Amino acid sequence: MRVTLGGPSGAPRYRSPPVEAPKLGTLRRLAPWAVSALALVWVFGRTDWGGLVAATRGANLPFFLAVVVLDKAVFFLVFALLLAESIRRFVMPVERREVLAMRGASELFRAVNNPLADAAFLLGVGRLTGGRLRAVVAAGLIPFAVHLLVLLAQATLALPFLAGGPAANLDVAVASAVGWTIVALVGVALWSGPLRRSPQLAGALGWLDGVRPAALLPFFGWFSALAAFDVLIQGLASRSFGIPIPWIDLTARIPLLYFALSIPSVGNFGVREFTWAALFEKHGAEDALFAYAFATNAVFLLLNVMIGTLFVRRAFDLLVEVRRSARTRELPEPLLRDAIDP
């Protein structure tokens, strides 16, 4: 997404980026489908369908459904309110219910593709705030960046308490090291001279300079509470499928699941099953792990559609804007992929 500074209000405005190469655009549209297809081929190739059906029949499905619905409801409401708060606190006063409706409408897109849902939401925020770049940055960067830092801290702090320590849990150790390295490199890049000389980024970076760290503390507090809630929810839900994963293992490896879900896919199908089975293979039968992950995806898909239909008028408006912006190449890219599970 490119912007130009100025305009009647002096606020940064959207400007259409150059038309991308047709082959690149086609590749980007097909990538989520290819990722899900390849992951599902791997999962289906390893699945004992009789065992998967038996694991599903043996699960406490009413309890599982109640827990997953609670998980989705809490994350949706809290995350939407934090998105609204980031705009209200750092950019301009907006109605919380407007941001909530925009987030709800984008959930209909999430049933198909996570990046598309994030882009649709950012597009809606841009329209809601008169095209202010600062609002898009606030909504697309601050909550997701804080959530990412909380997830990295969660995995890093839990690592020494895992059985065998870092040496026996290289997946967590490597993911934590790579994650913090990327954070450091991004930090250096954001404050480097070349980026600040870019006319497209100078306004956004200048605005970020004015964000005081103390103002971010409530966001860290809320996302830390959500992280603890999520560990509890995932532990209870997986136990309903007869998978008693130790709490410390959930704490250390749920962030890795979220990092994997950041990969574009169709409704997370294939990616979640592959990742969940790989992360927790020591704590349950593979068929039960596949059954739990597939059931979670299926419920989230239905909930995304249900939430989207609650805001169907706003969803239709977003669909029209997405189609128009896609034709004119104005559809904003997510500034940071939403690492949130639901």
N, C-alpha and C positions, 0 to 999 in steps of 0.2 A: 504494500500500500504506500502510495506517495501522497504528500500533502504540499500545499503552498501556503505561505504565511500571508496574512493581511485580510482583505475583505472589509466589509462595512464595519464590523465589530472588532477587527484586528485579531480575531481568533484564527488559529490554524484551520484550514479547510481541506476537504478531500480534493485530490486531483487525480484524474485517471492515470494509471501507470501505463507504460508502453505495452502494446499487445504482445503477449508471449507467443513463442513459437507454437504452432499447432501440435507438433509432436509432444512438446513438453506439457501442454495443457491436457492432451489425451492421457499421457502417462500419469499425471497427477490425479485425474478422475478415476483411472483404473487401479491405481495403487492400493486403495483400501480393499477393493474386491479381491485383488490378487493376494494380499496379505491374509485375509480371512480364508480364502480358498486353500492356500498352501497349508495354513495352520490346521484347518479342518481335515484336509487329506491326511495329515500326520496323525491327528487325533483319531479319526475314523479307522485308520489303518491299525491302530493299537487297541481299539475298543473291543472288548468282549460284550456284545450287545445283550446277551443274556445276563451277564453280571451287572451291566449298567441298569437294566430294567429292574433287576432284583434290588440293587442299591436304592433306586428311586422308590420302589414299593415299600422298602423297609424303613424309609425316612419318615420323620414326624413332619409331614408336609404342612399341616395347619400351623404348627409353631414356626416352621421355616418361613412360610408366607407372611405371617404376622411380623416376624423380625425383619425381613427384607423390605416390606412396605414401610415399617417404621424408619429403617435406615434411609430409604429414598426420600421420605417426607422430611426428615430432619435435615439431611444434607441439602435438599432443594431449597427449603425455606431459609436456612442459615446462610448458605452460600449466596442466594439471591439478595438477602439483606446486607451481607458484607459487600457485595458488588455495589449496591445502592449507596452504602455508607462511604465507600471509597470515592465515589463521584461527588457526594454531598460534602465530604470533608476536604477534598483536595481540589475540586473544580468549581462546582456550582450547585445550588439547591435544586434537587429534582424530587418528584413524588416517589416515595418508596414503592407505592403500588404500581406505578408505571414501569419501574425497573423489574419488579416481580412479574408483571404481565409479560414483559419482553423476554425475560428468562423462561417463563412458562411456555411461551409460544415457540421458543427455540428448541424446547424439548422434543417437539414433533420432528424436527430435523435430526435430533440426536438418535432417534430410532433407526435412522439410515446411516449416519456418519457423524462422528464426534467433531472433526474439524469443520464440517459444514455447519453444525449447530453453533460452534463458537464464532465462526465468521458471521453467521446470521445475527447472532446476539450483538456482536460489535457493530455491525451495520445498523441495527436498531438503536443502539446507544448513540451512534453518530447522528442519526436522524432526530432522536429525542433531544439532543443537546445542540442542535443547529450545526452539526458538522465539526464540533470542537475536537481537535486532536487530543487535547489534554484529557477529555472525558474518555476517549477510546483507550488511551494509555492507562488511565486510572482503573478502568474496568477490565482491561485486558492484561495488565501487567502486575499491578500491586497485589490483588488477592492471590493470583496464581503463583507469583514469585514467593510470597510469604508462605503459601501452602507447600511449595517445593522445599523451602528451607526447613520447614517443620518436619517434613518427611525425611529429609537427609539427616537432621538431628536425631529423629526417632530411630532410624536404622543404626546410626553411629553409636548412640548411647546404649542401645540394646546389645550391640555386637559383643562386648566383653562378657556378657552374662549368658550367652549361648553355650550349650554343651560343647566343650572342646575349644572354645574361644575363637579368635580370628583364623587360626590355622586350620580349623575344621569347618569353617564356614566362609570359604573364599568368595562365594557369590555375594554375600553381604559386604564383606571387606572390600572387594573390587568395586562393587556398585557405589559404596560410600566414597571411596577414594576418587573414582572417576567423577562422581557427582560434585564433590567439593572442588575438584580441579576445574570443572566446567564453570562452576559459580565464580571461581577466582578469575578465570580467563574472561568471562563476560563482564565482570566488574572492572577489570583493567581496560577492556575494550570500550566500555561506556564512558570511562573517564579519560580516554586517550585523545590526543590531539586530532588525528585524522577524522574520527567520527564527529567531533565537535566543529570541524570546519565544513562539514556537509550541510548545505542549506536545507535539505529535507529533514535532518535530524536535530539541527541546532535548537529549534524551539522546544522539542520534546525533552532533550537532555537538559536544557536550561530550566525547564519546569521541574524535572526530577531533582535538580540541585536544591530546589526550595522545599522538598519534602523532608521534614525533620524526622529522624529515627524514632523519637519519642512518640510521634503521632502514629507510628506503625505498631506500637505495643499492644493495643487492643486487638488488632488483627492476629498477632502472634498468639495472644491468649485464647481467642476463639478457635483458631485452627488447632491449637494444642488440645483444647477440650474436644474438638471433633475427632482428632486422632485417637484419643483415649476411648471415646464413644465407639469409633469404628472397630477398634480391636475387640471391644466387648461384643459388638454386633456380629462380627465375623466369627468369633469364637463360638457364640451361641448358635449361629446359623449352621456352621460346619458340624457342630455336635449333633444337630438334628438329623444329619446324614451318617451318624456314627463315626465321625472323624474327630477324635479328641486331640486337636493340635495344641501343644503347650502355649501358654499365653506369651511367653517371651519370644517364641518362634514367630508367632503372629505379629508381635510388635516389631521385630527385626525385618520381617520379609514382606509385610503388606506394602511398605513403600516400593519394594521391587516390583510388586504386582502393578502398582500405579504407574511406574515408569514404563513397564511393558505396554500398559493400556494407552500410553501416549502415542504409540505407533498407530497410524491411521488404519482402520479396519471397519468392517460393516457391523455395527452394533457390538463390537468387541468379540463377536463369535469367532471361535478358533483360537484367538490370542489368549483369552482368559482361560480356556480349558488347558491349553498347552502350558501356560505359565503357572497356573495353580498346581497342576500335577507335578511340574518340575520343582517347584519351590517346596512342596510339602509331601514328597514321595515317601519320606521316612515315617509319616504319621498316619497313613491310611492306604487302603487298596486303591490302585489306579482307577478302577471302574467307579468307585465311590467318589474319588476326587473329580473325575470327569462329570459324573452325574450332578454333583453339587455345583460345579462351575457352569454347566449348561443350564441347570434350573435357575441359577442366579441371573444369567444373561436373559433367559426367556421372561422372567418376571420383570426385570428392568425394561425390557423392550415394551411390554404391555403397559407398564407404568409411564414410560416416556410418551406413548401414544395417548394415554388417558389424561396426563397433565397437559399435553399439547391441545387436546380437544377442549379442555376447560377454557383455554384462551384461543379458541379457533379463529375468532375474528382477527385478533392480532397476528396469529400465525399466518392467516391468508395475506394480510398486509405485508408481512415479512417475506412470504413467498414471492409476491409481486416484486418487492424491492430486490430480492436476491436474483430473480430472473433478469430484471432490468439491469442490475449492476454487473451481472455476469456477462451480459452482452456488451456493456461499455467498459468492462475491465476495472470496475470500481469496487468490487467485492473485497473487503479488507481481510487480510490474512490474520489469523490469531497471533497475537504478539507472543504468546507462550501457550503451549498446549495444556488444556485443562487436565490436571492429573487426578481430578476427582473421579472416584469409581463410578457412582451411578450416572 
